[in-house]
Amino acid sequence: MSESIIKTEYSELMEKSYIDYAMSVIVARALPDVRDGLKPVQRRVLYDMHELGLKYDKPYRKSARIVGDTMGKYHPHGDSSIYESLVVMSQDFKKGLALVDGHGNFGNIEGDSAAAMRYTEARLQRVTQECFLADLDKNVVNFIPNFDETEKEPSVLPVKMPNILVNGSEGIAVGMVTSIPPHNLGEVIDATKAYIQNPEITTKQLLKYIKGPDFPTGGIVINQDELEEIYETGVGKIKIRGKVDIEKNKNGHINLVISEIPYTMIGANITKFLQDIAALYEQKKTNDIVDISNQSSKEGIRIVIELKKDTDVENFKNMLYKKTKLEDTFGVNMLAICDGKPETLGLRQILENCANFYYDLNTRKYTNLLERENEKREIQEGLIKATNVIDLIIEILRGSKDRAMAKLCLTEGNTDGIKFKSRESKIMASQLMFTEKQANAILEMRLYKLIGLEIDALLKEHDETMQNIYRYEDILDRFDSMTQVIINDLDEIKKHFNRKRRTVIENAEEAVYEEKKVEEMDVCVMMDRFGYLRSVDMPTYERNKETIENESKYIIFCKNVARLCLFTDLGNMYTMKVSDIPFGKLRDKGIPVDNISGYNSKDEIILLLCSQSDINLCRFIFATKMSYLKIVDGGEFDVTRRVVAATKLMEGDKVCSVEILNNQRNMILVSDDGYFLRFPIEEVPEKKKNAVGVRGMKLSKDALVNGVFYAQSQLEGNVTFGTKTIEISKIKPGRRDSKGTKLRI
């Protein structure tokens, strides 16, 4: 058999494969369907629970059983994602309407994770059973094969309300993200009814029904005027604040009580919020805090900040809004799967898709019910007709040799082979024309059905069937009747499952925080060899001058309102405020330099720490391991940004020295293979900070600059190489960009 080689362009193959992967993530994993508001994993978990019979009035079942069954039948992507989905659908602090009734530890609002699935149990909520899964047996949605085509699963659940708005959704796909806030169930239903009754309704008119998001954590939305544009476009930012109450303490102190938090603070952000408040006190941003306590419980959130008696409470609240997550932003991007592709939808478009879905569901539902009722009518009419000639039926049955002969007589009037008592009976039997279904029902009818009361019940049941047929035909034939059915369903859902709005919607003024003016004074900033910073006033420095100089790696004299510049071997410059450095006693604990700047002590080495206040008057000289030199005017480092590139480096190069030029006249470069080069600093040109510089010393292969020294005189001073000290006068003068002299040590 001959082999055939198919040549394919590699880039085209990669592009196609990646697009296929991306679309799989977008459509089949990360984004919800606009019709039922569920991601595939959520839909599969709920359907599997329905198949397991885990109704709201039945016993709980182990979560591990649900997860394993879902993974084995419908979702082959690992148990962690399935269990996480189950947990989230049970958490009423994340969902506007919990869909799963969890029993056991399913996590809490402060970020504690749920217990392992072998310990927890779950079942469906009543709302899920009645509004999400109730009509699955009525052929209202399409069923598709599962991943190995051994089972069938619904392509979408027959949800009777806009779940995508009620519960919202969050998900990250490939190159796109969805973020839909939860809303109040009653308001969403009212808006849906308004759209159904008037499809030309505008977003502004819909906002009379839906006031805005209704977060499970409550809080206050403070940009009401911007909501119309957000809901029109499906994209925007919602500003949320926590709810803050003021209480008087027994000792006269003021308690600031946070009873509702922004939705974005759920989880670990509550702990971070408490840490941020503590940091405000430690960094001397405020001296008003007496105590902080988290008194939250099952009853709700209660974070208490005890303040001093004379605290300006409004200013303190505004500081919390500005400096912490007590005021935060929820980014809205209402992206969902619509007609099989991802699309960003406005409020009106979402309601339009949901309303169309409800019409499709009800059309299929009542078509199916009508077929069932017509089948019942056919059988009922056959049985009623049979009771009127029951004696003839019995005669046919007694005279027939087998079931087939009797059935043939009932359906076609064929009397061949049947023994009758009289010729009149045979003639009457030949005129019978029951349908096949009617004949089967007659043959299977039990004798007790001939009792008078049973016949009356049959007639009554037939009347009910006819009423149902007339009603279903009316619903299917008249648009207004179908609309009324949908509205009635929505009203029933609102009646049983609605709850009061928890989030307040308003227009609030921007928080204005006035920082207390700091009295300007001279301070001494110290950094020890471990990278801890602290500052003291000048009298303290004068009294402990010797101790400070012995224990500190860097000592900077500056104003307490100044900024410091920190240069590192990777060519970066970090700035920090002196006011962020703890000020007080000499032995007070300092703060790591990592905490108040972008500097990372694990990756970079500090070469110079200086004050930024007089930086415009300074000139800096840079030297790198690969022997590149330059002088930079200090004005280039007078920036407000926290991190800037102080110099440009060649690949693999690092800065080995940064110094402020004062009265230095000579520069000495020492290579790690023992060469010394001394030359005048005037030979180093001034460059911009984004320049590489010029070569200072010709290095041997694989050699690097090991030391940089400066001298005010050609004859005075020493340099150190290894453990040896060498007088500058013994180093032969040279020119920049020469190899230098190798000294015998």
Disulfide bonds with the S-S distance in Angstrom:
none
